[in-house]
């Protein structure tokens, strides 16, 4: 998996986990690569009505592949493992909803941006 990035692996349908230095082990419903280095993700469980509401996260740093996935090293020197986990059926529904919601948001941004340029 080291030839791909975490975001690419997530887009292909792999379920990833991150052992966050402050938040502990988290299942990532969808993961994105940050342009400047690092990852952003939507927590699994975000569709649960009892979720905290703080479900989008990011962690900046340098991501390198290894035998079990990736290691993200933050500017502060924290070493954070990101791994591929066995597929969890409960995440598949969230992944689809996350993609649909994100695509709708991006479409709205593009629509508003094009109206502002022409109008």
N, C-alpha and C positions, 0 to 999 in steps of 0.2 A: 504493500500500500504506500510505501514511501515515495513512489514516483508521482503520486497525486497529493493535492493539498487537502486539508480537512473540509474545506468548502466543496471541492470537487467530489470527495467521497460522500458527503451528505447529499449533494444533488443527485448522485447515482443511487440513493436509497439506503446507504449504510447508516446505522444508528451509532452515534458517537457519545462518549462520556468525557467529561473533563473533571479533574480533581482540583477544583478551584482552591487557592490558598485561604480564602476567607469563607467561602460558601460550601466547601466540601465537595463530595461526588455529586455531579449533576448529569442527568440524561438530557441530551440536546435534541429537541424536536427538529430543529433545522440549524445548520451552521453556515456561516459566511466568512470568507477570507477578507481581512482588512487590507486596503491598498498599502498602508504604511507598515504593515506587519502585525500579525496577531489574528484573532478571530472574534466574531460576534456570534451570538446564538440566542435562540428562543428556547426557554426551558420546556421540558415535557411537563404536562400537568397544567399548562396555561389555560386550557379550555375548561378546567374544573371551576365551578362557581365559587368554591372556597379558596381558590388561589389568591396569593397575596396581591396580585396586580402588578408586581415588579418582575416581569418575566423576560425582558430583553436585557442582555448583558454583553459586555465586550472586555477583552483583555489584550492589551498591546504587548508586543514583544517579537522575538525572532522564533519562527517555527521551523523545526528541522524534523525530518522523518527518521524513524528508527524501526526496529524489528516488530514492535507492538503497536505502532501508530505514529505518533508525533510527540515532540517535547517542545513546549513554548517556554522560552526564558524571558521573563519580564525585565524592564529596565532596572528594577530594584534587585534583580538577581534571583527571584523565585523561579524554580524549575517546576513546570506544570505539565503533567502527562495528559494527553488526549488519546483516547483509544477507541477502536471499533468494538462495539458490543454485539452480541447476538441480537438478531431482529426481535423487537418486542411488538407484538400485534397492537398493543394499546397506543403505541406512538404513531402507527401508520395513519390513523385518522387525523391526528393532530398535524402531521406533516402535510397532508393534503390541504387541510384548512389553512395552515400557515402559508403555503405556497399561493393559494387562492387569494387570501387577504393581502399578502405582499404584492402580488401581481396587480390587484385592484388599486392599491395605494400608488404603485409606480405608474399605472395607467392614468390615474387622476393627476399626478404630478406632471406627467408629460402633456396631458390635455391642457392643464392650466398654464403650463410654461409656453405652449405653442400659442394659446390665446393671448397671453401677455405680449408675445413678440409681434403678433400681427395686429394687435388691436389698440 
